[in-house]
Amino acid sequence: MRAGSRRFRGVGACALAAAALAAVSCAARQPAARSVDGVTYGTTVQPFRQRWWHYYERGVSWSRGGFWDEAERDFRACLATRADDSRRARTYGMHFVQCFVHRELAAVLIERGRLDEAERELRLSAAQEPSAKAEHLLQRIATLRASARGAPAPQPAPIADELAAAVPPSLTLHSV
């Protein structure tokens, strides 16, 4: 009986040591949140559990604070398990969030001056889930490239002209 209790103590001690080591090693990999002007960046609302939606939320937080390296790292970690943009991405159960990881990664890449890679991410995002922000960022890339060449920035067509072109002549109103 005595040998059995020693064996149990040894197994319990090993299991406890392994759990402590795992907790410490996981905690060490996570970057510490940073505060700038009283605002904390690199945080999530729920405890961080290394799910794709946690990486996405924390990446958005990092990018709002201008921490581009951390934001890119988290967006790429999100992309490792979720490869598409969606307005209703399912996290678990009946919980859904908006996830535009390609678009947000592209915004970070624009800030870092990597326009070709950013454009690829934006085109992929727009193909999966079109958004006005993706179109705006594509326009920003075109403007940045034009200014680098010294050419005038391309001007987007006014929305009123696009709508007028889309309305058939039979539907136009005439004053009487």
Long-range contacts (C-beta under 8 A, 24 or more apart in sequence): 26-50, 31-70, 34-65, 34-67, 36-65, 39-65, 41-65, 41-67, 42-67, 42-70, 51-81, 51-91, 52-77, 52-78, 52-80, 52-81, 52-82, 52-99, 53-78, 53-89, 53-91, 53-97, 53-99, 56-82, 56-97, 56-99, 56-101, 56-104, 57-97, 59-101, 59-104, 59-105, 59-108, 60-104, 63-104, 63-107, 63-108, 66-111, 68-108, 68-111, 68-112, 71-104, 71-108, 72-105, 72-108, 72-109, 72-112, 75-101, 75-104, 75-105, 75-108, 76-105, 79-105, 84-128, 84-129, 85-124, 85-125, 85-128, 85-129, 86-128, 86-129, 87-129, 100-125, 100-129, 100-131, 100-133, 100-134, 102-128, 103-131, 103-133, 103-134, 103-137, 106-134, 106-137, 107-137, 110-137, 110-140, 110-141, 110-144, 115-141, 115-144, 115-145
